């Protein structure tokens, strides 16, 4: 009996010491260098510990099992891509995986991009998966989109669509009175034209004001970016790599605002918040024309005579080229 008791005490002491060593190593062992690893979905706790050991991040599996199992939420180890800094302890590493602090990547969708450009950018991002679903021009709110490795392209699109819908629901009630467009969809068309006409944030309300004045007077919008968009659509959507010609302006398409009155049938890009705000609250102005300065920004004019002088000044700056 004494022998049995002695053996049991010895085993208990051995287990106690082993547990103490394991816990000590769990809290105090430090990895030597930074590592990035990918834990695949449905990987079990033991396999995760084995993977971490192979990467030199934690001691061998027998020394990790007990302290990890003592962690109440150890079953919440989450799959994903993780980045571990040098000097982290196994305890810190395991807690990071439990919290699901995965590496966050990003893809930037600039304001004014067309659906073609958005689709191409998402397809070229290798860390996203799946197809790009169909989506309407103007339905996305451009932004720098953050995502996890393995997220679907469809989910990125859905998040941008949701952001655009929520923004329009917020801004539409703040619109100015008596606008020459009656629906949020028409406001998005105007915003897209404003977006493509100027990259100067401070000018957008003024540009919108000019187009609103022209609509109210029944004048053609005569906006070059819309003409370009129409040509691009006929050629598969890829951006034009040349200037518009006189023949382009005379060739009728649904988007040629030199040959057709009113707004274009759809947006011509995905406008950002500032362009939408400008479309909903355009500047109060008598201006009916504007032209680029050639050095940044635009000159605005209330009469055709004044506008023609501004065009001549632009051509002089540009060496006689077309607008």
N, C-alpha and C positions, 0 to 999 in steps of 0.2 A: 504493500500500500504506500509506504514512504517513497519507494522508488517511483511509483506511478505519479504521486503528488510532486515529487522532485522534477520528474520529466515534464509535467504539466506546467510547473512554475518556470522551468527553463524555456519551454516553448512560448509561454506568455511573455517572458522577459525579452525573448528574441523577437517576437512579434511587436512588442512595445518599442524596442530599439529600432527595428526595421521601419515601423510607422513613423517614429520620430525622425529618422534619417530621410525618409521619403518626403515628409512634410517640410523638413529643413531645405532639402534640395528644391522642392516645389516652389518655395518662397524666395530662395536665395541664389539658385543657379542663374547665371546670366549668359545669354547667347552672345557670341563674339561679333557677329556682323548682321547687318540688315538683310532681311529676306522677304520675298514676295511669293506666296504660295496660293494655289487654287484648291479648295476643298470641294469635291464634286457632290452634287445632291445625293441624299440617302446614304452618306458615308457614316458608319457607326462610330461610337466613341473610341473604341479600341483601335480601329483603323485610322482615325484622326490622330491619336497619340502616336501610333507607329509612323505615320507620315511626318509628324512634327519632329520625331526623333531622327528620321532619315535626313531631314533638312538641318539637323544640328541645333534645333530650337529648344528641345527638352531632353532630359535623361531617358534612359531605356524604359520600355513599357512597364516592367515590374515595379519600377520605382515611382511611376506616375499614377498607376491605377488607383491605389488607395486614396491619395489626397484628392484626386479628381472625383472619385466616387463620393468622397466626403462633401463635395460641393453640391449643395441642394439642387441647383439648377443645371447640373452637368448635362442633363439630357437635352438641354436647349442649345447645344453646339450647332451653329448654323453654317450651311454651305456658303461658298462664295470665294471671292478673291481678297486675300488679306496681305497687308504690308506690315511687317514687324521691324521696329528699329533695333539696332544693336544695343545690347545691355538690358533687354527686357527679361524678366523672370518667367518661368513656366506659368506661374499664377497669373501674371499680367497678360500673357499670351492667351491662356484659356479664357480669362474674363473678356478679352477683346472678341474672341470667337462667340462666346455666349451672348454678348451684346450685339453681335452681328455688324461690327464696325468694318464693313467691307470697303475696298478701294472704290472711290467714286470717279468716274470718267466724265468727260464733257464733249459736246459737239455744239458748235456755234452756228445758228441759223440767223444771218443778218436780216435786218429790216429791208424790205424791198426785193427780196428774192422771190422768184417765181416757183410754182410747184415743181417744175422740171429741175430747178437748181436744188430745191430741198430734197427731192427724191434722190438725186445723184449723190448728194452729201451723205445721206443716211445709208445708201447702198455701199459707199466707200468706207464706212466706219466698220472695221473688222470685228469690233467687240460687241456690236449689236447683232441680233439674229432675226431670221424670218424675212418675209416679203414686206414691201411698203404698200399698204392698202391705198386704194383710190381716195383722194380727198380734193375738195373744191378749192379753186384759187381764192385766196383771201380768207380762208377759214382757219388759218393758223396764226398764233401770236408769236412772231419771231423772238428768239431769246437764246441764251446759252443754256442748253439742256444738259442736266446732270443725269447720269445713268450708271447702273451697275453692269459689270461684264455679264453678257448673256441676256440682258433685257431685250425685248422684242422691239423692232422698228415700229410696229403697230402701236405699242404702248407709248412711245415717244410722240408719235403723231397724235394720239388720243389726248395726251397731256397738253399739247399745244392747242388743240381744238378746244379743249375745256377752258383753257386760259383765255382764248379769244372770245368764247361765248360769254364767260363771266365778265370780261372787260366791257363788252358791248352792252350787256344788261346793266352794268353800273353807269356807263357814260351816256347811253341813249337818252335817259330822262333829263340830262343836263344840257341838251342841245339848245341852240338858239332858236328863236321863233321864226316861222315863215321861211324855212329852208326850201329850196326847190327840189328836194328829194324827201320822200315820205316814209321810207322804211329803213331799218338798220342795214339791210342788204345794199340799198342804194348809197347809204353813207359810207359803207365799206368800199364801194366802187370809187367814190370821190376820194377817200383816204388813200387808196392804192395809187390813184393818179397823182395826188399830191406827193406821196412818198417817192415816186419815180421822177418827179419833176425837179425836186430839190433835196440836196443832202444837208442844207442849212436849217437847223431846227428853228431858228428865229424867223425864218422866212415862210414857214409852212402855213401859218394862219393867213398870211398875205396872199400866197399862191391860191389857197382855198377861196379867199375872198374874190380874187379875179375870176376864177371859174364859176363861182356862184353868180357873180354879176353877169357873166356871159350866158349862163343858163336862163337867168331871169329875162334877158333881152332877146332870147331866141338865137343867139350867136353860136356858131360852131365852136367847140372847145379848142380844136386845132392843137392838140397835144401830141408831140412826137413820140413819147414813150408808148402811147396807146397804139400808134401806127406800127411801131416796132414789134409790139406784143402780137398784133395780128399776123405779121409776117412770120414771126417765130412759131406761132401755132400751126401755120400752114407747113412749116418745115420740121415739125416734130417737137418743138418747144425749146430747142437749144438756143442760147442767147446769140443775137446778131453780133458779128465781129466786124461790122463795117458801119459807116455813116449812112443815114437815109439819103436817098436820091429824090429828085423831082418825080421820077417815075413811081417811086414808092408812095409818095404823097397822093398821086393821082389814081393809084390802083385800089379799087374799093375792096374792103373787107369789113366784117361786122365791127372791127375795132378801129377803123379809119375815121378819126374825128375831124378830118378835113372833108370827107365826103358824106358823113352821116351826123345828124344832129343828136344832141343829148348825151347822156352818159353811155359808156360802153356796156355791152350786155352782161359782163362779169367784171370783177376786179382784175387788174392786170399784174398784181403781185400780192404778197402778204404784207400789209402795212403794219407798222409799229404803233405804239400807243400815242406818240406825239402827232403822227399824221392823222390818226383817228380823232384826236382832240381838235385838231385844226379843222377837219371836215365838219365836225359837229358845232364848232364855234369859230367860224371864219372871221377874219378881220373885217371891220367896217371900212370900206374904201370905195373910191370912185374909179379905181384902176380897172382897165379892161385888157391890158396887154402886159407882158413881161418878156424879157430876153436876158440870156446870160451876159455877164460882164466880160467873160473871158479870163478874169482873174479871180473868180470866186463870187458866188452870189448872183443876184439878178437886178436888173433895172426895171422898174414898173412905170407904166404910162397910162394916162387917162384918154389920150387921143391917138389916132393912127399916125398923125404927123410926128408927134413926140416919139412914138414907138419906132417909126422908121428911122429917126435920128439915132435911137438907141441901137437898132440893128446895124446901122452903118458904123457906129462906134465899135460894136462887137466884131464886125468883119475886119475892121482895121487892126484890132488887137490880134485877131486870128490870122491875119495875112490874107484876107479876102476869101476865106473858106465859107461854106454854107453853115447856117446855124445848127 
